[in-house]
Amino acid sequence: MANKKKEQSKDESESSKISTLNTTSIDKTKKKITTKKKSTFSRGFKKVKKNLSPPKKNKTLTNESFEPLSGNRVSNLLKMDSFRTNGSVNEEMSRLACEFPVSDPKDTALHVACAKNYTTYLIVQLLNSKPKLTAEVNAAGELAIHLAMRNKCTDVALVEKLIECNPDAATTGNNDNSFPIHAACEVGVPNEDAVKVLIDMFPSTLLAQNDLILPYDGPIMEPVTEVDSEKSAGNKNNDEGSSGLGSVLTFLGLRVVDIEENAEAHIEPHMLPKTILEETSWSPLHLAVLTGAPSEVIEHMMQVDDKCIELKTSQGRTALECGKYVLKQNEVQGVTAHTLLTDETTQDKLKNMPEPVQNTLASVIAIESHMNSRLKVSNLLSSVKLATNALHEIREKQSGSVLWKKVKTVVTIMGSFVFTENSLLGKKVDRDKDDAVCPEGFSVPPNLAHLGLEVDLPVGFLRLRWAMLHNDSKFVEDALCKEALNYKEYKKGEWCNHKDKIGSPNSPKDVNEKEFIGTTQTCEYLFPKSGFVGANMAFETVNLIEYNDYCFALKKITKNPDVPFGKTFVALTQIVIVNQGNDSCKMMCSVEPEYVGKKPMIHRQIKNGMQGGTLDIFVQMGKVICQHAN
């Protein structure tokens, strides 16, 4: 008992020393802190020095920065039982106390812990004790979550906890009106998972544009000859004193040159512009592309809300144009997805590019691919709408022959599609007019990584199921593969089980439909030459992964061994059809690559090419279904 009392008194004395040291430091230099202005990050580009050096540290810490509430926070935290029961957390808390004084006079303990790789466990314990810390801002107007999003060690659990304690944090701007999502993108998105979670929770932030000021082209800027690779990656190590502005400028290879320095660079005063051109109104997508964030993040942004690719800065530039500007600055021009896949010289050039430049190149290709895909999908949706309206007229009125000529003329003029008189979808099924009923406890299979197409089709579910699955149907082979997709040497096998019953409009009485699930079918064909690859053989295995009167789903594994890098990956595609009743159904098509062993160097280009190629197939499938829907 005597030993325990000694240890307890020793702990209390150490806590008291920490408190005394902080208080003494505060009293000595409090006046100096109150005269400090905004940090470099919030002042805009005009205050950025040539070497983008971090701001000097303050030597003291104000009472409100570490103790916004009454009492000594460090002392109180060290006395908490939850911390005393864990030795490692005790050590972290002691180390956290020694971090002070800090560069920002209003940084709280939570700001420091989020910025400097303290464990999520410690931060969660801190938040459980003081949840209101998540609402406190520092001199740059930033919450702790702003600093956390710049830290590559921040995990999803911490982001969720910070949002739980302060639901408004994700939509709170700093002095530059930058949300936490902007903060992450300003430094190249150090943690993909954390950013994706934030986007999924607050998708509207993708359309938010901040007031961060960056220099816009002009003689006052000169290229940086040597850029540290880690800093060019968006300062992902999050060194102390770094800012999003510095990371963006460093990655762009630009620096602001003071007038005195221009004299050393032999630039005459009359050559300098009277005013420095500025650019602002940056969206998260703009910043992510500029700083070389992983292209997977850019793709996720476009998946969640692709209107972000239309946003423009104050100088009228889209994210795509900013990306092309970065490539031009780094002398990367004329590189396309096709050359990356087929040209060895381009592949060698890619190996020598810095990682952030590789990321920006992949992002530019991804944005261009997405824009092309959006046009294709828009075309399909117009065709579907036109077909749906035409079919509705035919069903509502009796004079079908007259209306048919009218509809066919209208469709031909629109150039979208032409109804096929001899439909290969088979006979209409009366039960397709009924309301759809989802089986109790049933859930639709989740999509694969990339959802390429989601569309409502004007055709009954049971009718389409027969056309796509039944052994007697020629719809897939003749109408889709041979005619629409121009496949040659097409050979399709039968279902390995229940070949005469799968796809039947009427449920068989002598077998449980659940036994259909897991049945497979194989086919092979000569894939026609495309913009990416030449004609090549494809070998496909189709797996029936869901089957009932509400939903059926197919997952395909396709191998193309003759294409460049074809032996290193397979394409996984999934088609899900959901009954919506009233002679309509929903089709969802998704895709993702699966690599054999280590990913090849150009795996991003393979993925983009796969997404674009499969979308062409999905769109053709939707059009052919509409053409045969009469």
Buried (B, 14 or more C-beta within 10 A) or exposed (E): EEEEEEEEEEBEEBBEEBBEEBBEBBEEBBEEBEEBEEBBBBBBBEBBEEEBEBBEEBEBBBEEBBBBEEEBBBBBBBEBEEBBEBEEBBEBBBEBBEBBBBBBBBBBBBBBBBBBEBBBBBBBBBBEBBBEBBBBBBBBBBBBBBBBBBBBBBBBBBBBBBBEBBEEBBEBBBBBBBBBBBBBBBBBBBBBEBBBBBBEEBEEBBBBBBBBBBBBEEEBBBEBEEBEEEBBBBBBEBEEBBBBBBBBBBBBBBBBBEEEBBEEEEBEEEEBEEEBEBBBBBBBBBBBBBBBBBBBBBBBBBBBBBEBBEBBBBBEBBBBBBBBBBBEBBEBEEBBBBBBBBBEEBBEBBEEBBBBBBBBBBBBBBBBBBBEBBEBBEBBBBBBBBBBEBBEBBEEEEEEEEBBEBBBEEBEEEEBBEBBEEBBBBEBBEBBEBEBEBEEEEEBBEBBBBBBBBBBBBBBBBBBBBBBBBBEBEBBBEBBBBBBBEBEEBEBEEBEBBBEBBBBBEEBEEEEBEBBBEBBBBBBBBBEEBEBBEEBBBBBBBBBBBBBBBBBBBBBBBBBEBBBBBBBBBBBBBBBBBBBBEBBBBBBBBBBBEBEEEBBBBBBBBBBBBBBBBBBBBBBBBBBBBBBBB
